[in-house]
Amino acid sequence: MTQCPSPLTGRGRIRLGGAAAASFWTPHALRVVSFFLLIFPVVGLFTGYYREMGAVAIYQAVMYLFGFFGLRALARKRETNSVKKEPTER
């Protein structure tokens, strides 16, 4: 882990909501990752994961949903921040 700091710094910028230009996660990439987070709870319904694991699986599914909505909101925020404003709108 200490030999590859680039993914760690990128993840920190995502969590802290750093500048979009400084990050390598575009709004499109954030939306793609968010949909993968949404897939996990749905697949758990069909595989019997919730029946097997109980309350832990439900808590995990809720956290995946929070991650989904959080990444979507961050993508929306970065998209609006990246739009160039007209000189009269500043």
C-alpha positions in Angstrom: 0.0 0.0 0.0 2.8 2.4 0.7 4.3 1.9 -2.7 1.3 3.2 -4.6 0.0 6.4 -3.0 -1.9 7.7 -6.0 -5.1 5.7 -5.4 -5.0 6.6 -1.8 -4.8 10.3 -2.5 -7.5 10.1 -5.1 -9.9 8.4 -2.7 -9.2 11.0 -0.1 -10.0 13.8 -2.5 -13.3 12.0 -3.3 -14.3 11.8 0.3 -13.2 15.3 1.1 -14.9 16.8 -1.9 -11.7 18.3 -3.3 -11.5 20.3 -6.5 -12.7 18.5 -9.6 -9.7 19.6 -11.6 -7.3 18.1 -9.0 -9.1 14.7 -9.1 -8.9 12.0 -11.6 -12.5 10.9 -11.0 -14.8 12.6 -13.6 -18.5 12.9 -13.0 -19.2 10.1 -15.5 -16.8 7.8 -13.6 -18.5 8.6 -10.3 -21.9 7.7 -11.8 -20.6 4.4 -13.1 -19.1 3.5 -9.8 -22.3 4.5 -8.0 -24.3 2.1 -10.2 -22.0 -0.7 -9.2 -22.7 0.1 -5.6 -26.5 -0.1 -6.4 -26.1 -3.5 -8.0 -24.7 -5.2 -4.8 -27.9 -4.9 -2.7 -30.1 -6.1 -5.7 -27.9 -9.1 -6.3 -28.1 -9.9 -2.6 -31.9 -10.3 -2.9 -31.5 -13.0 -5.5 -28.7 -14.9 -3.9 -30.2 -15.3 -0.4 -27.5 -13.2 1.2 -29.9 -11.3 3.4 -31.5 -14.5 4.7 -28.1 -16.0 5.4 -26.4 -12.9 7.0 -29.4 -11.2 8.6 -29.1 -7.7 10.1 -25.4 -7.3 9.0 -26.5 -7.7 5.4 -29.3 -5.1 5.8 -26.9 -2.6 7.3 -24.4 -3.3 4.5 -27.1 -2.7 1.9 -28.1 0.6 3.5 -24.5 1.7 3.4 -24.2 0.8 -0.3 -27.4 2.9 -0.9 -25.8 5.8 1.0 -22.7 5.4 -1.1 -24.8 5.4 -4.3 -26.6 8.6 -3.4 -23.4 10.2 -2.1 -21.5 9.5 -5.3 -24.3 10.8 -7.5 -24.5 14.0 -5.5 -20.7 14.5 -5.7 -20.9 13.9 -9.5 -23.7 16.5 -9.8 -21.7 19.0 -7.7 -18.5 18.5 -9.8 -20.5 18.9 -13.0 -22.0 22.2 -11.9 -18.6 23.4 -10.6 -16.9 22.6 -13.9 -19.3 24.6 -16.0 -17.7 27.9 -17.1 -19.7 30.9 -16.0 -20.3 34.0 -18.2 -18.5 37.1 -17.0 -21.9 38.7 -16.2 -22.9 35.8 -14.0 -20.0 36.0 -11.6 
